[in-house]
Amino acid sequence: MTDYEFIPLATKPSAKLCYSFHPPIGTTKPVLIVFVNGLGMPQTSWESVIARLRERPPSAGLPAMLTYDRYGLGQTTDRDPADADVADPMRGHDCLAVVRDLRQLLIQITFEKQGISDIDHVQLVFVCNSIGGALTRLYAQEYPGTVSGLLRLDSVLANSDFVSIYPDPDAPDFDASTLPAGVTIDAIREARAYMQRVFHPVNGSKEGLSRRNLCQLLPANDGPQLQGPGGRGPWVTVVGHEFVTFEGEFEGMGGAPPLLTRLYMNPYWHCFNEGLTDKDNGTGAEQGSTAGPGVRPFRPKRQSLPTLHQIRVPAHRHYG
């Protein structure tokens, strides 16, 4: 049974964040694996993953692990105090604000739970999905030299409006004769309308996190190159959704039919994932064996890591 605790940030003492901290097993190295949730995803979605890791820890030991709920998410019922006077509570703060809160949380947790007074002496490994992929990339950019590893599970398309995944039938240069067999203009219009209505960055969130400026914060999926400890990049593993399973999942949510997902969204997302891998230290973009985390940016149902090895890769290449 996971024990959850609450902590006020020193920078925002009027509200508390809910978190769970899991001590290391068989190692004393100053390492912390931090799980960062997708949009609307509570930290409880990581419970089964952590349970499996602790049941069968790697032979070299299992580092300490941390999960948490952002303001207004899951068991953190307090809203972000900085949003108190915003006109629209669904668009109260941006991803950079979340990153700065995460930094403060890590400073406090590593001191209280690991006895480390300087957060930069802790080797951080982020395991993230959906919007968590964008948040952790921003963290690594905002605090260079501090992130040792990133395991990205179907990161959100940070520099996309989602609508433009599909061709625009109203564009002056649109030529209907170039559409692939089986694709109709009506289907394209419906797919674009659905993306605009549900996933466009202008849409807010119940937790108050806005993506309106995310494409300005992260305009490119392949840069700038991240800097990890010691002047080298963090080790990066990117895992995407399994294509065929996702086609059915997405249609079941009310999204585009499988043919459109196969022709447009899956290739677009895979290309985005390829760019996320660090040029010098990446392990490449892999496909998950099920829809698994691939549907996380859209409909949270379950959370699982494809293999234990994918957490061990970024950790062990740095920590020996």
N, C-alpha and C positions, 0 to 999 in steps of 0.2 A: 504494500500500500504506500503510495507516494505521500510524503508529508509536504504540505504547502505552508509557506510562511508569508508574512507581509512586511514590507520595508518602505519607509518614506525616503525619497531622495533628498540629499542635503540641499539640492538646488530647488526642490519643490516640496517643502516639508508639510504642506497642508494635505497631501494626498499620498496614498500608499499603493505600491505595486505588489502583486502576488507573484511568488517565485517558488521554485523547488531546487534545492542544491543536493547533489549526490556526491559524497566523498569518493576519493580515488580508491582503487583496489590494486594492491601489489605494486605501487609506484609512489615515489615521493617527488617526482619532477614537477616543477611549477607550470603545469599545463591545465587549461580549462577548455572543455568543449562546450560551446554555447549554441543552443538550439533556438532558431529565430523563426517564428511562425509566419504563415501566410496571412493575407488580409482576411480578417474575420475568423481566423483559426485560433482556438485556445491552446494553451500549452499542454492540456491533457491529451492532445492528439499525439504527443510524443511518448506517452507512458509505456506503450507496449514495446517501443523501440528500446527505451532505456532499460526496461525489465529484461529484455533478451540480452542486451549488452552486459548487464550485471550478472546474469545467470551464467554466461559463458564469456568471461573477460579474456582479452588477448593474453598470450603467455608473457608478453613484456609488461603487462599491467594495463589497467584502465584508468585514464585520467579522471579528474573531477568533472562533473557535468552540471550544467545550469539550464533551466527553462524558465520562462517568465511570460506573463501576460502584459501587453502594453496597456496604457490607460484606456479605459472603456471597453476592454476586451476580456472575455472569459471571467475569471474570478477577481480580476481587478475592476471593481465596480466604480471606483473613483474616476472621474474624468480628468483630462489634462488640465491642471490649474491655469495654464497659459491660455486656454480656450474660453475662459470664463466670460469674456465680453465679446466673443466673435459673433457675427451676424448669423452665420450658418454653422451649427455645431457638427454637421457631417463633413465639413471642410475646415476644421479648426486649425490644423497644423500640417506641416509637410514632412517628407521623409527625413530631411536633415535634422529637424527637431527631434524625431524619434532616435536618430543616431546619437545625438548629444545626450539624450536621456539614457540610452544604452551604455554609453561611456561612463556616465556617473554611476549607474547601477553596478557596472563591473568594478569600478574603483572601490565601491563600498563592499561588495560581496567578496572580492579577493582579499580584502583586509580582514573582514569579519570571519570568513570561513577558512581562508587559507593562510592568514597571518602575514600577508605580503602587502607592504605599505606602498609599493610602487607598481602600478598596474603594468608598466612597460617591462617589468621583469617576469611577467606571466606570458607564456606562449598560448595564444588564442587560436582555437580551431572553430570555425563557424560551420554549423550544419543548418541549412536554410532552404526554404521552398517559397515559391510564388514571390510576393512582395519582399519576403525575407532575403531573396537574392539581391534585390536592389539595395536594401538597407545595409547588408553586409559589404557590398561593394563600396557604397558611400562611406561606410565606416573605415574601410581600408584606405580609401583616398583621403579622408579627413584626418586620419591618424596614421600616416605612413610609418612603416617599420614595425607595426604592432601585431599584424595578423600573420600567423604561420601557415594556416591552411583553410581552404574553403571547399565544402562539399555542397554543391548547388543542385537542388532537386527541382527541375523545371522552373527556373527563374522567370519571373514576370517579364513580359516584353516591355522593358523600361522605356525604350525610345520609340514606341509605336502608339498610334491612336487606336489600334485594333481594327478600325474600319477599313484602313488602307491595305489590309491584308488581301482584300478582294479588289478586283478592278472596278473602276467607277463608270457605270454605264452612261452617266451624264457628262463625262469629260468630252471636250471637243474632238479629241483624237480617238475616241473609243470606236472600235470596229467589231461589231457583233460576230462577224465571220471568223474572227480569230479565237472565239471561245472554244474550249475543248468539247468533244462530243459528249452530249448528255447534260451540259451546263447551259442553263437558260438565263436570260436577262432578269426574269422575275425572281429566280432563285438567288442571283447575285444581289439584287435589291433587298430581298428579305434578309440575307446574311449580313449585309452592311447595316441595315436598320437595327437588327438584333444587337450587333456589336456596339453601335452608337448608344442604344438604350441601356445596355447592361454593363459593358466593359470599357467604354471610352474614359480616358483619364479625367474628364470633367466631372464624372460621377463621384459623389462623396461616399463615405462609409460610416457605419454605425459607431465605430471607434473614434471617428473624427479625423482620420488620416486622409489627407488629400493627395492625389497624384497629379494635380493640374500642372505642376512645374517639374515633374519627374524627367520628362524628356530634355529639359534644360539642365537638370542636375547630372543626368547620365545620357548625353547625346549619342554616344557611340557604344556598341557592345564589345568592341575590341580595343578600347583605349579609354583613358591613358593607362599605360602599363602600371600594375600595382607594385608597390615596394614592400617586401616583408622584412623580417629581422635580418640584420647583417648585410643589408643592401641588396639582397636578392629577392625575387618575387615570391609570394606565398604559393604553396602547392595547391593547385586547383583541380577539382574533379567536377564535371558537369554531367548530370543524368537527366535525360529527357523522357517524356512519356512514350509508352509503346503505341505506335501509330494506329494499328488496326483497332485495338481496344478503345482508344480515345475517340475514334470516329463514331462508334456507337454511343459512348458516354456523352459526347457533346451533343449529338442529335437528341438524345433522351432528355437533355436539359432544355431543349427548345432551340438549340443552335442550328447551324447549317447541316444539311444532309451529308452522309459520309463521303460522297463523291467530291464535294467542295472542300471538305476538310482534308481529303487525300491530296487534292490538286493544289490547294492554296495554303491552308493553315499549317499543316505538318511540315512541308518544305520550308516555309517562312520561319517557323519556330526552330527547326533544326539548324538552319543557317545562323539564326541568332545565337543558339547555344554554342555553335562552333566558335563564334567570335568571343565568347566568354572565357574560353580556356586561355590561360596565360601562355604566351609564345615560348617562354623558356622553361616554365615549370608546370605546365598543364599536363593532365593525363588524357585529354581529349573529351569530346562529347559522346556519351554513351546513351543507349536506349534502355529504359527500365523494362523488366520482364512482364509487367502488368501496367494498367493505367496508373495505379498507385499514385505517386505524387504528381503525375502528369495532369490530373484534374484539379489539383489544389488551387490554381488561380481562379477556378470557376465554381466548383462545388465541393466543399470539404466533406469527405465521407470517412476516410481512414488515413493513417499516416504510417508509412513504413520505409525503412532504408532498404535498398535492394540487397546489399550484402554488408556484413561486418567489415569486410576488407576495405570498403570505400570510406569508412571512417579511419581505418588504420593507415591508408596510403598517405594522406597529408600529414598525419601525426608522426609516423615513424620515419619519414624521410628527413624530418628535422630533428627528431628527438633520439634517434638511434635505438 
